[in-house]
């Protein structure tokens, strides 16, 4: 008659919370995925910025990005003006991505915590310690973050490798003009 | 003679200081024995919730002694009070305080969350006792106010505590449902538990064994 066998464990509690509050879970996963994407973008930007001066040490190894960068002349001989301009663009984009990611993550957790305050108070009134309450909330956060992280990585991988290469190939005129005018 | 479960002696509770000083309780004395269903009646702001919170160890009194089954609650530290609460107190709140994502059975099982014990059989028995055995897999959103409060009562009984505290348990439910809840509380009292119900509803109070009146932080006679 009773579907749940065995004791009611923290794992069941987290599972029920994620599954039955599906609207909140989907919203959280969405927000976390977007923030993870932004953070990954910031990371990949800074790696690409690094690769502008050291094309042999790219994040993606033998991806289309590396030969493209080499073809475009981003080697040791690149001019300091062009390098600085390129790095500047990369760093500003990274900073913007990091900031947006941070703001999104913060708002996601604030919304979720406001909704859960009564739940935390109840658990404390029932005699659970702060550590036990934290275990439940952090456990749920970790599960959601892992799901979002994996999702973001799957979206980000092809996006940044292929789209990045495409964008750089399209931007050839911009970079070459920079390169030729400053040399 | 029945055993004394709760003994409150000269309990005072003061919030704030200076001009913002509020005396919530000004020397309260009371005793509740096992098997008794006692109502604490008084208008809102009389100090009913404060008194229940002090008995359960959620708050500490400014002055006075609180003894529950021989344990001096007022002299326990925070950790000891928490463990004391787990074993000795079942709390029923006015707004049910059920977790919306857990079904009735899981809500009843909530106090056993970090223990290895499998109390699902007992939880099902309790749901049966409050007349909700067929609704164990319903979420709180699918239950009426009265049914939610009965789930909350079953949750309070899970660990078989000797003392049940109910803060305005009928505040949000209709009179038929309130009558049902009070009948269940009387039955639980007959089994030997001490039950304290804070209420401002005279109908609820009249179905208790004894009524204590709390006004402006002081006990004002019996009925």
HADDOCK unambig.tbl for C-alpha pairs under 7 A between the chains (distance, minus, plus):
assign (segid A and resid 6 and name CA) (segid B and resid 118 and name CA) 5.48 0.50 0.50
assign (segid A and resid 7 and name CA) (segid B and resid 116 and name CA) 6.29 0.50 0.50
assign (segid A and resid 7 and name CA) (segid B and resid 117 and name CA) 5.90 0.50 0.50
assign (segid A and resid 7 and name CA) (segid B and resid 118 and name CA) 3.96 0.50 0.50
assign (segid A and resid 7 and name CA) (segid B and resid 119 and name CA) 6.45 0.50 0.50
assign (segid A and resid 7 and name CA) (segid B and resid 120 and name CA) 6.87 0.50 0.50
assign (segid A and resid 8 and name CA) (segid B and resid 109 and name CA) 6.48 0.50 0.50
assign (segid A and resid 8 and name CA) (segid B and resid 112 and name CA) 6.82 0.50 0.50
assign (segid A and resid 8 and name CA) (segid B and resid 113 and name CA) 5.55 0.50 0.50
assign (segid A and resid 9 and name CA) (segid B and resid 113 and name CA) 5.38 0.50 0.50
assign (segid A and resid 9 and name CA) (segid B and resid 114 and name CA) 6.42 0.50 0.50
assign (segid A and resid 10 and name CA) (segid B and resid 113 and name CA) 6.08 0.50 0.50
assign (segid A and resid 10 and name CA) (segid B and resid 114 and name CA) 6.69 0.50 0.50
assign (segid A and resid 16 and name CA) (segid B and resid 101 and name CA) 6.33 0.50 0.50
assign (segid A and resid 16 and name CA) (segid B and resid 102 and name CA) 6.38 0.50 0.50
assign (segid A and resid 17 and name CA) (segid B and resid 101 and name CA) 5.44 0.50 0.50
assign (segid A and resid 20 and name CA) (segid B and resid 101 and name CA) 5.45 0.50 0.50
assign (segid A and resid 21 and name CA) (segid B and resid 101 and name CA) 6.11 0.50 0.50
assign (segid A and resid 119 and name CA) (segid B and resid 99 and name CA) 6.67 0.50 0.50
assign (segid A and resid 122 and name CA) (segid B and resid 97 and name CA) 6.75 0.50 0.50
assign (segid A and resid 126 and name CA) (segid B and resid 86 and name CA) 6.30 0.50 0.50
assign (segid A and resid 126 and name CA) (segid B and resid 111 and name CA) 6.38 0.50 0.50
assign (segid A and resid 127 and name CA) (segid B and resid 82 and name CA) 4.82 0.50 0.50
assign (segid A and resid 127 and name CA) (segid B and resid 83 and name CA) 6.34 0.50 0.50
assign (segid A and resid 127 and name CA) (segid B and resid 85 and name CA) 5.80 0.50 0.50
assign (segid A and resid 127 and name CA) (segid B and resid 86 and name CA) 5.01 0.50 0.50
